[in-house]
Amino acid sequence: MAEQLNSLEELNTAAGLEAAPEVVETPREPQRDALGRSYATGKRKDAVARVWIKPGSGKVNVNGKEMNAYFARPVLQMILRQPFEVAGVADQFDVMATVKGGGLSGQAGAVKHGISKALQLFDPSLRSALKAAGFLTRDSRVVERKKFGKRKARRSFQFSKR
């Protein structure tokens, strides 16, 4: 009769395999340029944002304009403030962003994604809070393409029985 194996190590020794090497995780290093800034790229829908953050008083510039002037709707301004509030560093960083493509909603999401990635690069200890909130994941939802024989992607033409 065969003997009973109770652990993975016993199975490996019985099969003649050596134990797998343990993976040692090195602590992440902050990534900053010569001016003390961190850079990241954020994307959402068709919008792409290039974001630089540095320690400061909380000013946010998007395409050379203040956040309030570029994103006039309060909802879009709230989206940009979310990463700072989740990380607990509100009004401690200045943001300079350039964003292209898409509409205002997609651009706000792209800047938020870029801010989150740049914060994590500036201070790796903030990564767990940002990751738990889902801000480091690119939102991959995009517009569905139009199909032939349909008015839009799924909307059909009006049906007339007679």
DSSP file (Angstrom, degrees, kcal/mol; ACC not computed):
  #  RESIDUE AA STRUCTURE BP1 BP2  ACC     N-H-->O    O-->H-N    N-H-->O    O-->H-N    TCO  KAPPA ALPHA  PHI   PSI    X-CA   Y-CA   Z-CA
    1    1 A M              0   0    0      0, 0.0     2,-0.2     0, 0.0     0, 0.0   0.000 360.0 360.0 360.0 147.7    0.0    0.0    0.0
    2    2 A A        -     0   0    0      1,-0.1     2,-0.1     0, 0.0     0, 0.0  -0.536 360.0-114.8 -80.9 145.8    1.1    3.6   -0.7
    3    3 A E        -     0   0    0     -2,-0.2     2,-0.4     1,-0.1    -1,-0.1  -0.441  32.4-107.0 -78.0 156.5    1.9    5.9    2.2
    4    4 A Q        -     0   0    0     -2,-0.1     2,-0.5     2,-0.0    -1,-0.1  -0.674  24.6-145.6 -89.3 134.5   -0.3    8.9    2.8
    5    5 A L        -     0   0    0     -2,-0.4     3,-0.1     1,-0.1    -1,-0.0  -0.856  16.2-179.3-100.4 130.9    1.1   12.4    2.0
    6    6 A N        +     0   0    0     -2,-0.5     2,-0.3     1,-0.1    -1,-0.1   0.545  60.6  29.4-108.1  -9.7   -0.1   15.2    4.2
    7    7 A S  S  > S-     0   0    0      1,-0.1     4,-1.7     0, 0.0     5,-0.1  -0.937  76.2-110.3-146.8 167.7    1.6   18.3    2.8
    8    8 A L  H  > S+     0   0    0     -2,-0.3     4,-2.4     1,-0.2     5,-0.2   0.856 116.5  56.4 -67.1 -36.6    3.0   19.8   -0.4
    9    9 A E  H  > S+     0   0    0      1,-0.2     4,-2.5     2,-0.2     5,-0.2   0.915 106.3  49.9 -63.1 -42.2    6.6   19.4    0.8
   10   10 A E  H  > S+     0   0    0      1,-0.2     4,-2.3     2,-0.2    -1,-0.2   0.888 110.5  50.9 -62.9 -38.0    6.1   15.7    1.4
   11   11 A L  H  X S+     0   0    0     -4,-1.7     4,-2.1     2,-0.2    -2,-0.2   0.920 110.5  48.8 -64.2 -43.4    4.6   15.4   -2.2
   12   12 A N  H  X>S+     0   0    0     -4,-2.4     5,-3.0     1,-0.2     4,-0.6   0.901 112.7  46.9 -64.4 -41.4    7.6   17.3   -3.6
   13   13 A T  H  <5S+     0   0    0     -4,-2.5     3,-0.4     3,-0.2    -1,-0.2   0.881 112.1  50.6 -68.8 -36.3   10.1   15.1   -1.8
   14   14 A A  H  <5S+     0   0    0     -4,-2.3    -1,-0.2     1,-0.2    -2,-0.2   0.861 112.4  47.0 -67.4 -34.0    8.2   11.9   -2.8
   15   15 A A  H  <5S-     0   0    0     -4,-2.1    -1,-0.2    -5,-0.2    -2,-0.2   0.556 117.6-114.4 -83.6  -7.7    8.3   13.1   -6.5
   16   16 A G  T  <5S+     0   0    0     -4,-0.6     2,-0.3    -3,-0.4    -3,-0.2   0.670  70.7 136.2  84.3  17.1   12.0   14.0   -6.2
   17   17 A L      < -     0   0    0     -5,-3.0    -1,-0.3    -6,-0.2     2,-0.2  -0.732  51.3-127.7 -96.9 147.2   11.4   17.7   -6.6
   18   18 A E        -     0   0    0     -2,-0.3    -1,-0.0     1,-0.1    -5,-0.0  -0.551  40.6 -82.9 -87.8 161.1   13.2   20.2   -4.5
   19   19 A A        -     0   0    0     -2,-0.2    -1,-0.1     1,-0.1     3,-0.1  -0.301  49.5-105.7 -64.4 143.5   11.3   23.0   -2.7
   20   20 A A        -     0   0    0      1,-0.1    -1,-0.1    -3,-0.1     2,-0.1  -0.427  40.5-102.5 -68.7 142.3   10.4   26.0   -4.7
   21   21 A P        -     0   0    0      0, 0.0     2,-0.2     0, 0.0    -1,-0.1  -0.423  38.7-114.1 -67.1 140.3   12.5   29.1   -3.9
   22   22 A E        -     0   0    0     -2,-0.1     2,-0.6     1,-0.1    -3,-0.0  -0.540  24.7-124.4 -77.5 138.9   10.6   31.6   -1.7
   23   23 A V        -     0   0    0     -2,-0.2     2,-0.6     2,-0.0    -1,-0.1  -0.726  20.9-155.4 -86.0 122.6    9.8   34.9   -3.4
   24   24 A V        -     0   0    0     -2,-0.6     2,-0.6     2,-0.0    -1,-0.0  -0.882   9.1-143.3-101.1 121.4   11.2   37.8   -1.4
   25   25 A E        -     0   0    0     -2,-0.6     3,-0.0     3,-0.0    -2,-0.0  -0.739  11.4-147.2 -88.0 120.5    9.3   41.1   -1.9
   26   26 A T        -     0   0    0     -2,-0.6     3,-0.1     1,-0.1     2,-0.0  -0.642  28.2-102.9 -83.6 142.2   11.6   44.1   -1.9
   27   27 A P        -     0   0    0      0, 0.0     2,-0.1     0, 0.0    -1,-0.1  -0.369  42.7-105.4 -64.1 143.2   10.0   47.3   -0.6
   28   28 A R        -     0   0    0     96,-0.1    97,-0.1     1,-0.1    -3,-0.0  -0.416  29.8-136.6 -72.0 143.0    9.1   49.7   -3.3
   29   29 A E        -     0   0    0     -2,-0.1     2,-0.1    -3,-0.1    94,-0.1  -0.778  23.0-107.9 -97.8 142.0   11.2   52.8   -3.9
   30   30 A P        -     0   0    0      0, 0.0     2,-0.6     0, 0.0    92,-0.2  -0.445  29.0-144.0 -64.3 141.5    9.8   56.2   -4.4
   31   31 A Q        +     0   0    0     90,-2.3     2,-0.3    87,-0.2     8,-0.2  -0.921  33.8 154.0-113.5 109.0   10.2   57.4   -8.0
   32   32 A R        -     0   0    0     -2,-0.6     6,-0.2     6,-0.1    22,-0.0  -0.959  33.8-130.4-133.6 150.5   10.9   61.1   -8.3
   33   33 A D    >   -     0   0    0      4,-2.6     3,-1.8    -2,-0.3    -1,-0.0  -0.166  46.3 -81.3 -87.9-171.4   12.6   63.2  -10.9
   34   34 A A  T 3  S+     0   0    0      1,-0.3    -1,-0.1     2,-0.1    -2,-0.0   0.750 130.4  53.2 -64.6 -23.9   15.3   65.9  -10.3
   35   35 A L  T 3  S-     0   0    0      2,-0.1    -1,-0.3    19,-0.0     3,-0.1   0.353 120.6-105.7 -93.5   6.2   12.6   68.5   -9.4
   36   36 A G  S <  S+     0   0    0     -3,-1.8     2,-0.3     1,-0.3    -2,-0.1   0.714  77.6 132.2  80.2  21.0   11.0   66.2   -6.8
   37   37 A R        -     0   0    0     17,-0.1    -4,-2.6    15,-0.0     2,-0.4  -0.712  48.4-142.8-104.7 155.7    8.0   65.4   -8.9
   38   38 A S  E     -A   53   0A   0     15,-2.3    15,-2.3    -2,-0.3     2,-0.4  -0.950  17.1-155.2-114.0 141.7    6.4   62.0   -9.7
   39   39 A Y  E     +A   52   0A   0     -2,-0.4     2,-0.3    13,-0.2    13,-0.2  -0.913  18.8 161.1-119.1 141.1    4.9   61.4  -13.2
   40   40 A A  E     -A   51   0A   0     11,-2.3    11,-2.9    -2,-0.4     2,-0.5  -0.987  30.5-129.8-152.0 158.3    2.2   59.0  -14.3
   41   41 A T  E     -A   50   0A   0     -2,-0.3     2,-0.4     9,-0.2     9,-0.2  -0.937  22.3-166.4-110.9 131.7   -0.1   58.5  -17.2
   42   42 A G  E     -A   49   0A   0      7,-2.7     7,-3.2    -2,-0.5     2,-0.3  -0.906   2.8-167.7-117.1 147.1   -3.9   58.0  -16.6
   43   43 A K  E     +A   48   0A   0     -2,-0.4    96,-0.5     5,-0.2     2,-0.3  -0.978  14.5 162.9-135.3 147.9   -6.4   56.7  -19.1
   44   44 A R  E >   -A   47   0A   0      3,-2.0     3,-2.6    -2,-0.3    66,-0.2  -0.863  67.8 -36.9-162.0 128.8  -10.2   56.6  -19.3
   45   45 A K  T 3  S-     0   0    0     94,-0.6    57,-0.1    96,-0.4    97,-0.0  -0.367 126.4 -25.9  52.0-120.8  -12.4   56.0  -22.3
   46   46 A D  T 3  S+     0   0    0     -2,-0.1     2,-0.3    -3,-0.1    -1,-0.3   0.365 116.2 105.5-100.1   4.6  -10.6   57.9  -25.1
   47   47 A A  E <   -A   44   0A   0     -3,-2.6    -3,-2.0    54,-0.1     2,-0.4  -0.658  47.7-168.9 -92.4 140.7   -8.9   60.4  -22.8
   48   48 A V  E     -AB  43 100A   0     52,-2.5    52,-2.3    -2,-0.3     2,-0.4  -0.996   6.8-166.8-127.7 126.3   -5.2   60.2  -21.9
   49   49 A A  E     -AB  42  99A   0     -7,-3.2    -7,-2.7    -2,-0.4     2,-0.5  -0.938  12.9-156.1-118.1 134.4   -3.8   62.3  -19.1
   50   50 A R  E     -AB  41  98A   0     48,-3.2    48,-2.3    -2,-0.4     2,-0.4  -0.948  24.6-169.7-104.1 123.8   -0.1   63.1  -18.3
   51   51 A V  E     -AB  40  97A   0    -11,-2.9   -11,-2.3    -2,-0.5     2,-0.4  -0.953  17.2-174.8-126.6 131.4    0.1   64.0  -14.6
   52   52 A W  E     -AB  39  96A   0     44,-2.5    44,-2.6    -2,-0.4     2,-0.4  -0.983  10.5-172.2-117.6 133.5    3.0   65.4  -12.5
   53   53 A I  E     +AB  38  95A   0    -15,-2.3   -15,-2.3    -2,-0.4    42,-0.2  -0.957   8.9 167.4-124.3 148.5    2.6   65.8   -8.7
   54   54 A K  E     - B   0  94A   0     40,-1.9    40,-3.3    -2,-0.4   -17,-0.1  -0.974  47.5 -79.6-149.3 156.8    4.9   67.5   -6.2
   55   55 A P  E    S+ B   0  93A   0      0, 0.0    38,-0.3     0, 0.0     2,-0.2  -0.337  76.2 111.6 -59.6 138.0    4.6   68.6   -2.6
   56   56 A G  S    S-     0   0    0     36,-2.3    -3,-0.0    -3,-0.0    38,-0.0  -0.835  76.5 -58.3-173.8-149.2    2.7   71.8   -2.3
   57   57 A S  S    S-     0   0    0     -2,-0.2    37,-0.1    35,-0.1    36,-0.1   0.348  80.9 -87.5-107.1   4.3   -0.6   73.5   -1.2
   58   58 A G        +     0   0    0      1,-0.3     2,-0.2    34,-0.0    36,-0.2   0.654  68.8 157.0 101.7  16.3   -3.1   71.6   -3.2
   59   59 A K        -     0   0    0     32,-0.1    36,-3.1     7,-0.0     2,-0.5  -0.563  23.8-160.8 -75.6 138.5   -3.3   73.6   -6.5
   60   60 A V  E     -c   95   0A   0     -2,-0.2     7,-1.6    34,-0.2     2,-0.5  -0.970   7.7-174.8-124.4 116.2   -4.5   71.6   -9.5
   61   61 A N  E     -cD  96  66A   0     34,-2.8    36,-2.8    -2,-0.5     2,-0.5  -0.944   1.2-173.7-110.3 127.6   -3.7   72.8  -13.0
   62   62 A V  E >  S-cD  97  65A   0      3,-2.9     3,-1.8    -2,-0.5    36,-0.2  -0.980  75.7 -18.9-123.2 118.9   -5.2   71.0  -16.0
   63   63 A N  T 3  S-     0   0    0     34,-3.1    35,-0.1    -2,-0.5    -1,-0.1   0.861 128.5 -52.5  52.4  40.8   -4.1   72.1  -19.5
   64   64 A G  T 3  S+     0   0    0     33,-0.4     2,-0.3     1,-0.3    -1,-0.3   0.455 120.3 101.2  80.3   1.0   -2.8   75.4  -18.0
   65   65 A K  E <  S-D   62   0A   0     -3,-1.8    -3,-2.9     1,-0.1    -1,-0.3  -0.813  79.6 -98.3-115.1 157.3   -6.1   76.2  -16.3
   66   66 A E  E  >  -D   61   0A   0     -2,-0.3     4,-2.3    -5,-0.2     3,-0.5  -0.343  37.3-112.9 -64.8 154.5   -7.2   76.0  -12.7
   67   67 A M  H  > S+     0   0    0     -7,-1.6     4,-2.7     1,-0.2    -1,-0.1   0.891 117.1  54.2 -57.8 -41.0   -9.3   72.9  -11.9
   68   68 A N  H  4 S+     0   0    0      1,-0.2    -1,-0.2     2,-0.2     9,-0.1   0.820 111.7  44.7 -65.5 -30.4  -12.4   75.0  -11.2
   69   69 A A  H  4 S+     0   0    0     -3,-0.5     3,-0.3     1,-0.1    -1,-0.2   0.874 119.4  39.4 -81.1 -38.1  -12.1   76.7  -14.7
   70   70 A Y  H  < S+     0   0    0     -4,-2.3     2,-0.8     1,-0.3    -2,-0.2   0.937 124.8  35.8 -79.0 -47.6  -11.4   73.5  -16.7
   71   71 A F  S  < S+     0   0    0     -4,-2.7    -1,-0.3    -5,-0.3     6,-0.1  -0.828  71.0 172.2-106.5  92.2  -13.8   71.1  -14.9
   72   72 A A        +     0   0    0     -2,-0.8    -1,-0.2    -3,-0.3    -2,-0.1   0.818  51.7  87.0 -73.6 -31.4  -16.8   73.5  -14.1
   73   73 A R  S  > S-     0   0    0      1,-0.1     4,-1.6     2,-0.0     3,-0.4  -0.502  76.1-137.3 -74.2 136.1  -19.1   70.8  -12.8
   74   74 A P  H  > S+     0   0    0      0, 0.0     4,-2.3     0, 0.0     5,-0.2   0.814 102.3  60.9 -61.0 -30.4  -18.7   70.0   -9.0
   75   75 A V  H  > S+     0   0    0      1,-0.2     4,-1.9     2,-0.2     5,-0.1   0.908 104.8  47.4 -63.8 -41.3  -19.0   66.2   -9.7
   76   76 A L  H  > S+     0   0    0     -3,-0.4     4,-1.5     2,-0.2    -1,-0.2   0.869 111.2  51.0 -68.8 -36.0  -15.9   66.3  -11.9
   77   77 A Q  H  X S+     0   0    0     -4,-1.6     4,-1.4     2,-0.2    -1,-0.2   0.880 108.6  52.3 -66.8 -37.6  -14.0   68.3   -9.3
   78   78 A M  H  X S+     0   0    0     -4,-2.3     4,-1.3     1,-0.2    -2,-0.2   0.890 105.0  55.7 -63.9 -39.5  -15.0   65.8   -6.7
   79   79 A I  H  < S+     0   0    0     -4,-1.9     3,-0.3     1,-0.2    -1,-0.2   0.896 107.7  49.2 -59.9 -40.4  -13.6   63.0   -8.9
   80   80 A L  H  < S+     0   0    0     -4,-1.5     4,-0.3     1,-0.2    -1,-0.2   0.797 111.0  49.6 -70.2 -28.4  -10.2   64.7   -9.0
   81   81 A R  H  X S+     0   0    0     -4,-1.4     4,-1.9     1,-0.2     3,-0.4   0.678  88.6  86.4 -83.4 -17.2  -10.1   65.1   -5.2
   82   82 A Q  H  X S+     0   0    0     -4,-1.3     4,-2.7    -3,-0.3     5,-0.3   0.886  84.0  52.2 -54.8 -48.6  -11.0   61.5   -4.5
   83   83 A P  H  > S+     0   0    0      0, 0.0     4,-2.1     0, 0.0    -1,-0.2   0.885 111.0  48.6 -58.8 -37.3   -7.4   60.0   -4.6
   84   84 A F  H  >>S+     0   0    0     -3,-0.4     5,-2.4    -4,-0.3     4,-1.0   0.902 112.8  47.3 -67.9 -40.3   -6.2   62.6   -2.1
   85   85 A E  H  <5S+     0   0    0     -4,-1.9    -1,-0.2     2,-0.2    -3,-0.1   0.902 112.8  48.4 -69.0 -40.4   -9.0   62.0    0.3
   86   86 A V  H  <5S+     0   0    0     -4,-2.7    -1,-0.2     1,-0.2    -2,-0.2   0.904 115.6  44.3 -65.3 -40.4   -8.7   58.2    0.2
   87   87 A A  H  <5S-     0   0    0     -4,-2.1    -1,-0.2    -5,-0.3    -2,-0.2   0.645 110.1-124.8 -78.8 -14.3   -4.9   58.5    0.7
   88   88 A G  T  <5S+     0   0    0     -4,-1.0    -3,-0.2    -5,-0.1    -4,-0.1   0.804  80.0 111.5  76.4  29.7   -5.4   61.1    3.5
   89   89 A V    > < +     0   0    0     -5,-2.4     3,-1.4    -6,-0.2     4,-0.3  -0.166  39.2 163.4-125.9  39.0   -3.1   63.7    1.9
   90   90 A A  T 3  S+     0   0    0     -6,-0.4    -9,-0.0     1,-0.3   -32,-0.0  -0.337  70.8   6.1 -62.3 139.0   -5.6   66.4    0.9
   91   91 A D  T 3  S+     0   0    0      2,-0.2    -1,-0.3   -33,-0.1   -32,-0.1   0.754 103.6 101.3  59.4  30.0   -4.1   69.8    0.1
   92   92 A Q  S <  S+     0   0    0     -3,-1.4   -36,-2.3     1,-0.1     2,-0.4   0.483  73.2  54.8-114.0  -8.6   -0.5   68.4    0.4
   93   93 A F  E     -B   55   0A   0     -4,-0.3     2,-0.4   -38,-0.3    -2,-0.2  -0.972  66.3-141.9-131.4 142.2    0.3   68.1   -3.3
   94   94 A D  E     -B   54   0A   0    -40,-3.3   -40,-1.9    -2,-0.4     2,-0.4  -0.822  22.5-153.3 -94.9 141.2    0.3   70.3   -6.4
   95   95 A V  E     -Bc  53  60A   0    -36,-3.1   -34,-2.8    -2,-0.4     2,-0.5  -0.952  15.3-175.7-120.3 133.2   -0.9   68.7   -9.6
   96   96 A M  E     +Bc  52  61A   0    -44,-2.6   -44,-2.5    -2,-0.4     2,-0.4  -0.983  19.9 172.5-124.6 118.3    0.0   69.7  -13.2
   97   97 A A  E     -Bc  51  62A   0    -36,-2.8   -34,-3.1    -2,-0.5     2,-0.4  -0.956  24.8-163.6-130.6 144.6   -1.8   67.7  -15.8
   98   98 A T  E     -B   50   0A   0    -48,-2.3   -48,-3.2    -2,-0.4     2,-0.4  -0.998  19.8-174.9-120.9 132.4   -2.2   67.7  -19.6
   99   99 A V  E     -B   49   0A   0     -2,-0.4     2,-0.3   -50,-0.2   -50,-0.2  -0.982   6.2-178.0-133.7 139.4   -5.1   65.8  -21.0
  100  100 A K  E     +B   48   0A   0    -52,-2.3   -52,-2.5    -2,-0.4     3,-0.1  -0.948  42.5  22.0-133.6 153.0   -6.2   65.0  -24.5
  101  101 A G  S    S+     0   0    0     -2,-0.3   -54,-0.1   -54,-0.2   -53,-0.1   0.225  83.8  44.6  81.9 159.6   -9.1   63.1  -26.2
  102  102 A G  S    S-     0   0    0    -56,-0.2    -1,-0.2   -55,-0.1     2,-0.1  -0.068  87.9 -62.2  69.5-169.3  -12.6   62.2  -25.0
  103  103 A G     >  -     0   0    0     -3,-0.1     4,-2.4   -56,-0.0     5,-0.2  -0.368  57.8 -83.8-104.7-173.2  -15.1   64.4  -23.2
  104  104 A L  H  > S+     0   0    0      1,-0.2     4,-2.5     2,-0.2     5,-0.2   0.884 125.8  51.6 -64.0 -39.3  -15.0   66.1  -19.8
  105  105 A S  H  > S+     0   0    0      2,-0.2     4,-2.1     1,-0.2    -1,-0.2   0.935 113.2  44.1 -64.4 -46.4  -16.1   63.0  -17.9
  106  106 A G  H  > S+     0   0    0      1,-0.2     4,-2.2     2,-0.2    -1,-0.2   0.876 113.1  52.3 -64.6 -37.6  -13.5   60.7  -19.5
  107  107 A Q  H  X S+     0   0    0     -4,-2.4     4,-2.4     2,-0.2    -2,-0.2   0.897 108.2  50.5 -66.9 -39.3  -10.8   63.4  -19.0
  108  108 A A  H  X S+     0   0    0     -4,-2.5     4,-2.3     1,-0.2    -2,-0.2   0.916 111.8  48.2 -63.6 -42.1  -11.7   63.7  -15.3
  109  109 A G  H  X S+     0   0    0     -4,-2.1     4,-2.2     2,-0.2    -2,-0.2   0.874 110.8  51.3 -64.4 -37.3  -11.4   59.9  -14.9
  110  110 A A  H  X S+     0   0    0     -4,-2.2     4,-2.4     2,-0.2    -2,-0.2   0.909 110.7  47.4 -67.1 -42.2   -8.1   59.9  -16.7
  111  111 A V  H  X S+     0   0    0     -4,-2.4     4,-2.9     2,-0.2    -2,-0.2   0.901 111.3  52.0 -65.6 -40.1   -6.6   62.7  -14.5
  112  112 A K  H  X S+     0   0    0     -4,-2.3     4,-2.3     2,-0.2    -2,-0.2   0.920 110.5  48.1 -60.6 -44.0   -7.9   60.8  -11.4
  113  113 A H  H  X S+     0   0    0     -4,-2.2     4,-2.2     1,-0.2    -2,-0.2   0.914 113.5  47.6 -62.5 -43.5   -6.2   57.6  -12.6
  114  114 A G  H  X S+     0   0    0     -4,-2.4     4,-2.5     2,-0.2    -2,-0.2   0.897 110.8  50.6 -65.3 -41.2   -3.0   59.5  -13.3
  115  115 A I  H  X S+     0   0    0     -4,-2.9     4,-2.7     2,-0.2     5,-0.2   0.920 110.6  50.3 -61.9 -43.5   -3.1   61.2   -9.9
  116  116 A S  H  X S+     0   0    0     -4,-2.3     4,-2.0     1,-0.2    -2,-0.2   0.925 112.8  45.3 -62.0 -45.4   -3.6   57.9   -8.2
  117  117 A K  H  X S+     0   0    0     -4,-2.2     4,-1.7    18,-0.2    -1,-0.2   0.894 114.1  49.0 -66.0 -39.3   -0.6   56.3  -10.0
  118  118 A A  H  X S+     0   0    0     -4,-2.5     4,-2.4     2,-0.2    -2,-0.2   0.891 109.6  51.9 -68.5 -39.1    1.6   59.3   -9.4
  119  119 A L  H  X S+     0   0    0     -4,-2.7     4,-2.8     1,-0.2     7,-0.2   0.916 109.5  50.2 -60.4 -42.8    0.7   59.4   -5.6
  120  120 A Q  H  < S+     0   0    0     -4,-2.0     7,-0.2     1,-0.2    -1,-0.2   0.855 112.7  46.6 -65.8 -34.8    1.6   55.7   -5.4
  121  121 A L  H  < S+     0   0    0     -4,-1.7   -90,-2.3     1,-0.1    -1,-0.2   0.860 113.2  49.1 -73.7 -35.2    5.0   56.3   -7.1
  122  122 A F  H  < S+     0   0    0     -4,-2.4    -2,-0.2     1,-0.3    -3,-0.2   0.926 131.7  13.6 -69.0 -45.6    5.7   59.4   -4.9
  123  123 A D    ><  -     0   0    0     -4,-2.8     3,-2.3    -5,-0.2    -1,-0.3  -0.848  66.3-165.6-134.9  97.0    4.9   57.6   -1.7
  124  124 A P  G >  S+     0   0    0      0, 0.0     3,-1.3     0, 0.0     4,-0.3   0.675  84.3  72.2 -59.2 -17.6    4.7   53.7   -1.9
  125  125 A S  G 3  S+     0   0    0      1,-0.2     3,-0.4     2,-0.1     4,-0.3   0.708  90.3  60.1 -71.0 -17.0    3.0   53.5    1.5
  126  126 A L  G <> S+     0   0    0     -3,-2.3     4,-2.0    -7,-0.2    -1,-0.2   0.557  80.7  90.3 -82.7  -7.8   -0.2   55.0    0.0
  127  127 A R  H <> S+     0   0    0     -3,-1.3     4,-2.9    -4,-0.2     5,-0.3   0.881  80.9  53.6 -58.9 -43.1   -0.5   52.1   -2.5
  128  128 A S  H  > S+     0   0    0     -3,-0.4     4,-2.2    -4,-0.3    -1,-0.2   0.903 110.6  45.8 -63.5 -41.8   -2.7   49.9   -0.3
  129  129 A A  H  > S+     0   0    0     -4,-0.3     4,-1.5    -3,-0.2    -1,-0.2   0.917 116.3  45.3 -66.7 -43.1   -5.3   52.6    0.3
  130  130 A L  H  X>S+     0   0    0     -4,-2.0     5,-2.2     1,-0.2     4,-0.6   0.887 114.1  48.8 -68.5 -38.4   -5.4   53.6   -3.4
  131  131 A K  H ><5S+     0   0    0     -4,-2.9     3,-0.8    -5,-0.2    -2,-0.2   0.893 108.5  53.2 -68.8 -39.2   -5.6   49.9   -4.5
  132  132 A A  H 3<5S+     0   0    0     -4,-2.2    -1,-0.2     1,-0.3    -2,-0.2   0.850 108.8  50.2 -63.7 -34.0   -8.3   49.1   -2.1
  133  133 A A  H 3<5S-     0   0    0     -4,-1.5    -1,-0.3    -5,-0.2    -2,-0.2   0.606 114.4-120.9 -79.0 -11.3  -10.4   52.0   -3.4
  134  134 A G  T <<5S+     0   0    0     -3,-0.8     3,-0.5    -4,-0.6    -3,-0.2   0.675  74.1 128.1  82.9  18.3   -9.8   50.7   -7.0
  135  135 A F      < +     0   0    0     -5,-2.2   -18,-0.2     1,-0.2   -19,-0.2   0.658  65.0  58.5 -83.4 -15.3   -8.1   53.9   -8.2
  136  136 A L  S    S+     0   0    0     -6,-0.5     2,-0.4   -20,-0.1    -1,-0.2   0.571  87.9  89.5 -89.7  -8.6   -5.0   52.1   -9.6
  137  137 A T  S    S-     0   0    0     -3,-0.5     2,-0.4    -6,-0.1   -24,-0.0  -0.753  82.0-123.1 -91.4 131.5   -7.0   50.0  -12.0
  138  138 A R        -     0   0    0     -2,-0.4     2,-0.8     1,-0.1   -94,-0.1  -0.585  22.4-126.0 -72.9 127.5   -7.7   51.4  -15.5
  139  139 A D        -     0   0    0    -96,-0.5   -94,-0.6    -2,-0.4    -1,-0.1  -0.655  26.2-168.8 -75.7 108.9  -11.4   51.5  -16.1
  140  140 A S        +     0   0    0     -2,-0.8     2,-0.3   -96,-0.1    -1,-0.2   0.399  41.8 122.5 -87.6   4.0  -11.5   49.5  -19.4
  141  141 A R        +     0   0    0      3,-0.0   -96,-0.4     1,-0.0     2,-0.3  -0.514  35.5 168.5 -71.2 126.7  -15.1   50.3  -20.3
  142  142 A V        -     0   0    0     -2,-0.3     2,-0.1   -98,-0.1    -2,-0.0  -0.833  43.6 -71.9-130.5 170.4  -15.3   52.0  -23.7
  143  143 A V        -     0   0    0     -2,-0.3     2,-0.2     1,-0.1    -1,-0.0  -0.401  50.4-120.5 -66.3 134.2  -18.2   52.8  -26.1
  144  144 A E        -     0   0    0     -2,-0.1     9,-0.1     1,-0.1    -1,-0.1  -0.520  32.8-109.7 -74.5 141.8  -19.6   49.8  -27.9
  145  145 A R        -     0   0    0     -2,-0.2     2,-0.2     1,-0.1    -1,-0.1  -0.323  31.9-101.8 -74.1 156.1  -19.3   50.0  -31.6
  146  146 A K        -     0   0    0      5,-0.1     2,-0.3     8,-0.0     7,-0.2  -0.552  34.9-142.9 -74.7 138.0  -22.4   50.4  -33.9
  147  147 A K    >   -     0   0    0      5,-1.0     3,-1.3    -2,-0.2     2,-0.1  -0.750  21.7-105.1-100.7 150.6  -23.6   47.3  -35.6
  148  148 A F  T 3  S+     0   0    0     -2,-0.3     3,-0.1     1,-0.2    -1,-0.1  -0.428 106.5  30.9 -70.7 149.3  -25.0   47.1  -39.1
  149  149 A G  T 3  S+     0   0    0      1,-0.3     8,-0.4    -2,-0.1     2,-0.3   0.483 107.4  92.3  79.9   2.2  -28.8   46.8  -39.3
  150  150 A K  S <  S-     0   0    0     -3,-1.3    -1,-0.3     6,-0.1     6,-0.2  -0.878  75.8-133.7-125.0 158.3  -29.2   48.8  -36.1
  151  151 A R  S    S-     0   0    0      4,-2.5     5,-0.2    -2,-0.3     2,-0.2   0.887  91.9  -7.7 -78.1 -39.4  -29.6   52.4  -35.4
  152  152 A K  S    S-     0   0    0      3,-1.6    -5,-1.0    -3,-0.1    -2,-0.1  -0.388 108.4 -57.7-129.7-148.9  -27.0   52.5  -32.6
  153  153 A A  S    S-     0   0    0     -7,-0.2    -8,-0.1    -2,-0.2    -6,-0.1   0.921 130.7  -7.5 -67.0 -41.9  -25.0   49.7  -30.9
  154  154 A R  S    S+     0   0    0    -10,-0.1     2,-0.3     2,-0.1    -1,-0.1   0.578 106.3 106.3-126.8 -20.6  -28.1   47.9  -29.7
  155  155 A R        -     0   0    0     -5,-0.1    -4,-2.5     1,-0.1    -3,-1.6  -0.475  57.7-149.1 -69.4 125.9  -31.0   50.1  -30.5
  156  156 A S        -     0   0    0     -2,-0.3    -6,-0.1    -6,-0.2     3,-0.1  -0.454  24.7 -92.6 -88.7 166.0  -33.0   48.9  -33.5
  157  157 A F        -     0   0    0     -8,-0.4    -1,-0.1    -2,-0.1     2,-0.1  -0.399  60.4 -80.3 -68.8 157.1  -35.0   50.9  -36.0
  158  158 A Q        -     0   0    0      1,-0.1     2,-0.4    -2,-0.1    -1,-0.1  -0.392  48.1-130.9 -63.9 132.6  -38.6   51.5  -35.1
  159  159 A F        -     0   0    0     -2,-0.1     2,-0.5    -3,-0.1    -1,-0.1  -0.715  21.0-168.4 -88.9 131.5  -40.7   48.4  -36.0
  160  160 A S        -     0   0    0     -2,-0.4    -2,-0.0     1,-0.1     0, 0.0  -0.978  11.8-165.2-121.5 121.9  -43.9   49.0  -38.0
  161  161 A K              0   0    0     -2,-0.5    -1,-0.1     1,-0.2    -2,-0.0   0.873 360.0 360.0 -73.4 -35.6  -46.3   46.1  -38.4
  162  162 A R              0   0    0      0, 0.0    -1,-0.2     0, 0.0    -2,-0.0   0.363 360.0 360.0-125.2 360.0  -48.2   47.8  -41.3
